[in-house]
Amino acid sequence: MKLASLLVVPAALLISGLVLAQDLKIPGVAIASPVRKDKVVLTTAEWQKKLTKEQFEILRAKGTEPAFCGVNLDQKGEGTYYCVGCGLDLFFANSKFNSGTGWPSFYKPIDRDRIWTHTDRSYGMVRTEVNCARCDGHLGHVFNDGPAPTGLRFCMNGKVLKFVPKKAEKGHSGN
């Protein structure tokens, strides 16, 4: 990851005055990689072959796309957002909102078993990282400044989410 990319998020948070220390525990959400019968485990080489370079950097190396530059930020319409790594359905479009942060934001996942979280202490901040429960891919972070009814903001990297419009979803597995 380039140094400029590493500085964008902390600088944006400092400028906006947001608190840089948040370690959230969300009831019903695992705080470690869950055991699943459908777990997707691939080698680094297999992940690199499956994903684009940018998707690999975010999903497997815990990178972050630049604000206001990712896909799915302005995506509108009914449908579902899937993990690009494993096809797990993560968020319904009706839980998406414009947070003004530059990343697609949702106030809740489809179900709490779709994600897991853990404390991320990188870049001099304390945040709560959100990962895909099926492939353990890094999706983004969750903050407690979202809208009702949850008060949560799942701030996701759009490049690791695949949007499928509702009319195209029939029989879709996300891959």
C-alpha positions as CSV (number, residue, x, y, z in Angstrom):
1,M,0.0,0.0,0.0
2,K,1.3,3.4,-0.9
3,L,2.2,5.9,1.9
4,A,-0.3,8.5,0.5
5,S,-3.1,5.9,0.9
6,L,-2.1,5.2,4.4
7,L,-2.3,8.9,5.3
8,V,-5.6,9.6,3.7
9,V,-7.9,7.9,6.3
10,P,-6.2,9.3,9.5
11,A,-5.9,12.8,8.0
12,A,-9.6,12.8,6.9
13,L,-10.6,11.7,10.4
14,L,-8.5,14.3,12.1
15,I,-9.8,17.1,9.8
16,S,-13.4,16.0,10.3
17,G,-13.0,15.9,14.1
18,L,-14.1,12.3,14.4
19,V,-12.9,10.3,17.4
20,L,-10.0,7.9,16.4
21,A,-10.6,5.4,19.2
22,Q,-13.5,3.1,18.9
23,D,-13.6,-0.5,19.8
24,L,-17.1,-1.7,19.4
25,K,-18.5,-5.0,20.5
26,I,-21.8,-5.7,18.6
27,P,-24.1,-8.1,20.3
28,G,-24.4,-11.4,18.4
29,V,-21.4,-10.6,16.1
30,A,-18.4,-12.9,16.5
31,I,-15.1,-11.3,17.6
32,A,-13.0,-14.0,16.0
33,S,-13.2,-15.9,12.7
34,P,-16.2,-18.2,13.0
35,V,-16.1,-21.9,12.3
36,R,-18.3,-22.5,9.2
37,K,-19.0,-25.5,7.1
38,D,-18.8,-23.3,4.0
39,K,-15.6,-21.6,5.0
40,V,-13.5,-20.5,2.0
41,V,-9.7,-21.0,2.5
42,L,-7.4,-20.4,-0.4
43,T,-3.6,-19.9,-0.7
44,T,-2.2,-16.5,-1.4
45,A,-1.5,-17.5,-5.0
46,E,-5.1,-18.7,-5.4
47,W,-6.5,-15.4,-3.9
48,Q,-4.2,-13.4,-6.3
49,K,-5.5,-15.3,-9.3
50,K,-9.2,-14.9,-8.2
51,L,-9.1,-11.2,-7.3
52,T,-8.0,-8.1,-9.0
53,K,-4.8,-6.4,-7.6
54,E,-6.9,-3.8,-5.8
55,Q,-9.4,-6.4,-4.5
56,F,-6.5,-8.5,-3.2
57,E,-4.8,-5.5,-1.5
58,I,-8.1,-4.6,0.3
59,L,-9.6,-8.0,1.0
60,R,-6.5,-10.0,1.9
61,A,-3.9,-7.4,2.9
62,K,-6.3,-5.1,4.8
63,G,-5.9,-2.1,2.5
64,T,-8.3,0.7,2.0
65,E,-9.5,2.3,-1.2
66,P,-9.3,6.1,-1.4
67,A,-12.4,8.0,-0.3
68,F,-14.8,9.0,-3.0
69,C,-13.0,6.8,-5.6
70,G,-14.5,3.4,-5.1
71,V,-17.3,1.5,-6.8
72,N,-20.7,1.2,-5.2
73,L,-20.5,4.6,-3.5
74,D,-23.3,6.0,-5.6
75,Q,-24.9,2.7,-6.4
76,K,-28.7,3.1,-6.1
77,G,-31.6,0.6,-6.3
78,E,-32.8,-2.5,-4.7
79,G,-30.5,-5.4,-4.5
80,T,-27.8,-7.1,-2.5
81,Y,-24.1,-6.6,-1.9
82,Y,-21.9,-9.7,-1.9
83,C,-18.3,-10.4,-0.9
84,V,-16.2,-10.5,-4.1
85,G,-13.9,-13.1,-2.4
86,C,-16.5,-15.8,-1.6
87,G,-20.0,-14.6,-2.8
88,L,-21.5,-14.4,0.7
89,D,-24.5,-12.0,0.8
90,L,-23.5,-9.3,3.2
91,F,-25.8,-6.2,3.0
92,F,-29.2,-5.4,1.5
93,A,-29.3,-2.1,-0.5
94,N,-32.1,-0.8,1.7
95,S,-29.7,-0.6,4.7
96,K,-27.3,1.6,2.7
97,F,-27.1,5.3,3.5
98,N,-25.0,8.3,2.4
99,S,-22.6,8.9,5.3
100,G,-20.6,11.6,3.5
101,T,-17.4,9.7,4.3
102,G,-16.6,8.6,0.7
103,W,-17.2,4.9,1.3
104,P,-20.4,2.9,0.9
105,S,-22.0,2.8,4.3
106,F,-24.7,0.5,5.8
107,Y,-26.5,0.5,9.1
108,K,-26.7,-3.3,9.4
109,P,-25.6,-6.5,7.7
110,I,-28.1,-9.0,6.4
111,D,-27.5,-11.1,9.4
112,R,-25.0,-10.9,12.2
113,D,-23.6,-14.3,11.2
114,R,-22.3,-12.8,7.9
115,I,-19.5,-10.8,9.5
116,W,-17.1,-10.9,12.4
117,T,-15.2,-8.0,14.0
118,H,-12.0,-7.4,15.9
119,T,-10.0,-4.5,17.3
120,D,-7.7,-2.9,14.7
121,R,-4.9,-0.8,16.2
122,S,-3.2,0.1,12.9
123,Y,-2.1,3.6,11.9
124,G,-2.2,5.0,15.4
125,M,-6.0,4.5,15.7
126,V,-8.3,2.1,17.6
127,R,-11.1,0.9,15.3
128,T,-13.3,-2.1,14.9
129,E,-12.5,-4.0,11.7
130,V,-15.2,-5.9,9.8
131,N,-14.4,-9.1,8.1
132,C,-16.4,-11.6,5.9
133,A,-17.5,-14.6,8.0
134,R,-17.0,-17.0,5.1
135,C,-13.6,-16.0,3.7
136,D,-12.2,-13.8,6.5
137,G,-11.7,-11.0,4.0
138,H,-11.2,-7.4,5.2
139,L,-14.3,-5.4,4.3
140,G,-13.9,-2.2,6.2
141,H,-14.7,-0.8,9.7
142,V,-17.8,-0.2,11.9
143,F,-18.4,3.0,13.9
144,N,-21.1,4.0,16.3
145,D,-22.2,7.2,14.5
146,G,-24.7,5.7,12.1
147,P,-28.5,6.3,11.8
148,A,-31.4,4.6,13.5
149,P,-32.4,1.9,14.1
150,T,-28.9,0.6,14.9
151,G,-26.7,3.7,15.4
152,L,-24.0,1.8,13.5
153,R,-22.1,2.8,10.3
154,F,-20.5,-0.1,8.5
155,C,-18.0,1.8,6.4
156,M,-17.1,-0.7,3.6
157,N,-14.6,-0.7,0.8
158,G,-16.8,-0.7,-2.3
159,K,-14.2,-2.6,-4.4
160,V,-14.7,-5.7,-2.4
161,L,-18.5,-5.7,-2.6
162,K,-20.4,-6.9,-5.7
163,F,-23.8,-5.3,-6.1
164,V,-26.5,-7.5,-7.7
165,P,-29.8,-5.7,-8.6
166,K,-32.9,-7.4,-7.2
167,K,-34.2,-8.3,-10.6
168,A,-31.0,-10.2,-11.4
169,E,-30.7,-12.0,-8.0
170,K,-32.7,-15.0,-8.7
171,G,-30.4,-18.0,-8.3
172,H,-27.4,-15.7,-7.8
173,S,-24.6,-16.9,-5.5
174,G,-22.6,-13.7,-5.5
175,N,-19.8,-15.1,-7.6
